[in-house]
Amino acid sequence: MDELERFKTEINLTEFAVSLGYQLDQRKSSRSSIVMRNAEGDKVIITRKDGGHWTYFSVRESRDHGSIIDFLQFREGINLGGVRNRLRPWISGMAVRPDVSLYAGDVHKTEKDRGAVQEAWSAAIETTHNRYLTFRGISQQTLQDSRFSGCVRQDRRGNTLFAHYDQEGLAGYEIKNFEFTGFARHGEKAVWRSAANRLDCRLVMVEAALDGLSYHQLMPDQGTRYISIAGQISPHQLDVVRAEISSMAVGSTIVLGFDHDHEGELFALRFRNLVPGYHYLRHAPDSGKDWNDVLTKKSAS
């Protein structure tokens, strides 16, 4: 096997990231998607693709993605010869390895199967009586609104599902319940989106589908559509967001409704002026971290 190919497949990128100062975020990670952060505020998502390749992307910088080779070059600015010198000890067994508790030893490969995703989604039912969403302050009236028809369902276990779409159609779905967050096993994150009307002149972008529902319930507007990135932005998602903005009439307002925290500000900076010809407006919650916080506080008062 070619040496570069061995670097990409044999070196556990989560383990190597620890050697560069990254820490595992257990709470945000899943079996196939590992979240790691460093002291400078960078957040990377690490996965394994078909063929066994370890890949990553940075939430902070859209150009920063690829294999372990890109990971090292982007952070240390070294050429391919320097990469070979740095990574050879990792495939020869000579590298100083971090403690196994600091990285993800078993990361499941992501295997996409849109047919399986569609089958599971079709088996779920549309719901306007949902315990989880009711607990989070979402009203039956909001769920019955035609704006959200078909984008929220419930599976046989009672989990709430939020559909993700890209340019090809249904790509996957988020799975939410009390103390549980997941994603469709064979799916790919794209964007959750509400229905689109021809006369829409405003698009609200948020981090979670719950925030899109909450924003609408707090400030309903017949000319507004909503999309969510599910708390991260991969290169694929960036392309989908670009297409969603471009589907709006030129001159429309793009509301950057991301969370009121450091990461929300980074998202707002990344998406501001992503597609020229639109008016970008930052609108962060002022009485909570996100729009669902605002809604639940209002409901409790």
Buried (B, 14 or more C-beta within 10 A) or exposed (E): EEEBEBBBBBBBBBBBBBBEEBBBBEEBBBEBBBBBBBEEEBBBBBBBBEEEBBBBBBBBEBEBBBBBBBBBBBBEEEEEEEBBEBBBEBBEEEBEBBEEEBBBEEBEEBEBBBEBBBEBBEEBEEBBEBEBBEEBBBBEEBBEBEBBEEBBBBBEEEBBBBBBBBEEEBBBBBBBBEEEBBBBBBBBBBBBBBBBEEEBBBBBBBBBBBBBBBBBBBEEEEEBBBBBBBBBBBEBBBEBBEBBBEEBEEEBBBBBBBBBBEBBBBBBEBBEEBBEEBEBBBBBBEEBBBBBBBBBEBEEE
